[in-house]
Amino acid sequence: MALDNIHIDYFKQLLGEENAKIDSLHKVAYSYDATRESREPDMVLFPRDEKDISDILKYCNENLIPIVPRGAGSGFTGGSIAAQGGIVLALEKHMNKILELDTKNLIVRVQPGVINKDLQNFAESHGLFYPPDPASENQSTIGGNVSENAGGMRAAKYGITKDYVVAIRAVLPNGNIIRAGKKTIKDVAGYNIAGILIASEGTLAVISEITLKLIAKPKIMRSAMGIFDTIEDAMNAVYKTMASGVTPVAMEFLDNLTIRAVESKFNKGLPTEAGAILITEVDGNLEEEIQYQLELIESRFKENGCIEFKVAKDSKEGQDLWFARKNASQSISIYGKKKLNEDITVPRAKLPELLERIGEVSKRYGFKIPCFGHTGDGNVHTNVMVEDLKDLDKGHEAIVEIFKIAVELEGTLSGEHGIGLAKAPFMKLAFNEDEMNLFRSIKNAFDPNNILNPNKMGL
């Protein structure tokens, strides 16, 4: 839709021209996310505070103007793209402050535009720890993390964003402001509205403030790598390690295609004949505790086909071990012009079957499908690599098969990237019509005029 001049004038008067943009530069800059799909909004607004958000939403609701909340635009599913035009509500410019640190109750109160890594650094400067560490931690915002329920490598031990959200302030489409949750550890009064807003992708309300739990920072961290002949051995080692009584901070894997890609690009001396490598990290406050965990992990790895186990002697060696995993995504571009990247998740014990069946899809369709990811929590990044763009439709068919496999194995379409536009057509693979109708009822209860992030999540 195109905005009438009367609407444009209202927003300029409300926010000032410096915070209400209709020029092509701003519209292009806020038209896409990490998917590189794009749709230009008609206007970009930069609210200065919660009252601005309330005034903007109330006006949009009364005039049926679509509005899309946006953090850093680092999402992988088109969640912050203005699918129907209208307004992008950009929260990173002004609403990016850490408002309060409560060291007695171990909580921090932040605005949605705070960068994840900035919050981690702030917490650590006070001897505290905010564990969720999505790969986009250097640019993604806490508001976006909450809206997508972002995870990260440390999820195996410490969980994901939802595990740290204590309370949320949010603005409803009609402009009303609500608080969901309390500072208390326990709260069973009323429905869990904060839980509903987490992972809602900006379709229900605009988050204006988040209260998060912090924990004490462990004193010691140590990394190790296991090399395996086959990917099946590595996947078996994952779930058997996690059931052994030790919980690693992270348990990440790279398959052979990914190992070869990283080695080809960076020449790091990786074992290119290995079927897979597992990279793990443990933490604690006593050296004896660290040693016990590493010895138990090594034992479980070797019981399941690990041919070599390396422990980093210091932080530099640890960084070297993690280099391959952190550069996996960019490296696999050697296999094709277009990467169809998905983040399916299955129960850990189903990982061997999942990877075996993805291998069968690779052979059947003739695409290389390098896989890597967070196997400590069953989250695998699958990448269908399309060399010739005329085969793109065939690539999407392969993705549909992979989604079906994940659901058959009691898994999910997404472990951390969300649904957005990209996965919306596949929601019916994972949810029956009664479940989809329940989602629609929740959406209608919050947003009866469907102005907030329309066309997302298959709703």
Disulfide bonds with the S-S distance in Angstrom:
none
